[in-house]
């Protein structure tokens, strides 16, 4: 064999080992954000997931909208590397991010913010038939649920945690009062990629639960923007840049202005809910959630 041919063979074997399958080969949902860092974008506002390859195994961020998606993510990991998924990080404890835990664990250790397990157990108590109902939605879903087990996080952290996995540094940051009882932003400082949880979702109205506040959401956006990320992957909706935070800031500023104006006119919350309109955002998904946004704006302004 010529030296050149041998060299090409070595290169080829090397690229196979490094798992440098091109992102196109992994399907239209997969985008490479940095070397070894991928996003699996959920179709139609399904939750987004991240795959981070390291020398010591794989870290997965969120396990997909449902078990069908979770299995797709695991298949993508297997195309990228023969290494196991060692860690799963939850950006939030809701079922559309966590029902797929069992697909990865064991062997993966699951990590969430303090309160994540309690939130998951609460949902199980509220809807004990949830998995049976999910299985009944289609034969594919039933098959994907094979071996289902309820798995809350093995590890819960407070405020902040740094993971050093292989050559990677992964920072977990608790986001207070932005979406669920236990939201986590996942920051890769060297790669400048942030998985920003559901504090902001792109092109979509978010659901603001009673414990969620607009000042907390805006503070989270400010904090994450200050990190100067190159890529922003929200919990749902198309991944992008810090523009996702800026779009959200603009939206809340306009909402507060309009709700505030009606409050000054002496309107009640019920009246305001009927009257306030945001025609600039009719293109955003989940318009049915808008009343929860009006409530949060009213609560914030009334407290001033
Ligand atoms: Zn959620």
Boltz pocket constraint, residues with backbone or C-beta under 6 A from the ligand:
constraints:
  - pocket:
      binder: B
      contacts: [[A, 92], [A, 94], [A, 179], [A, 180], [A, 198]]
      max_distance: 6.0
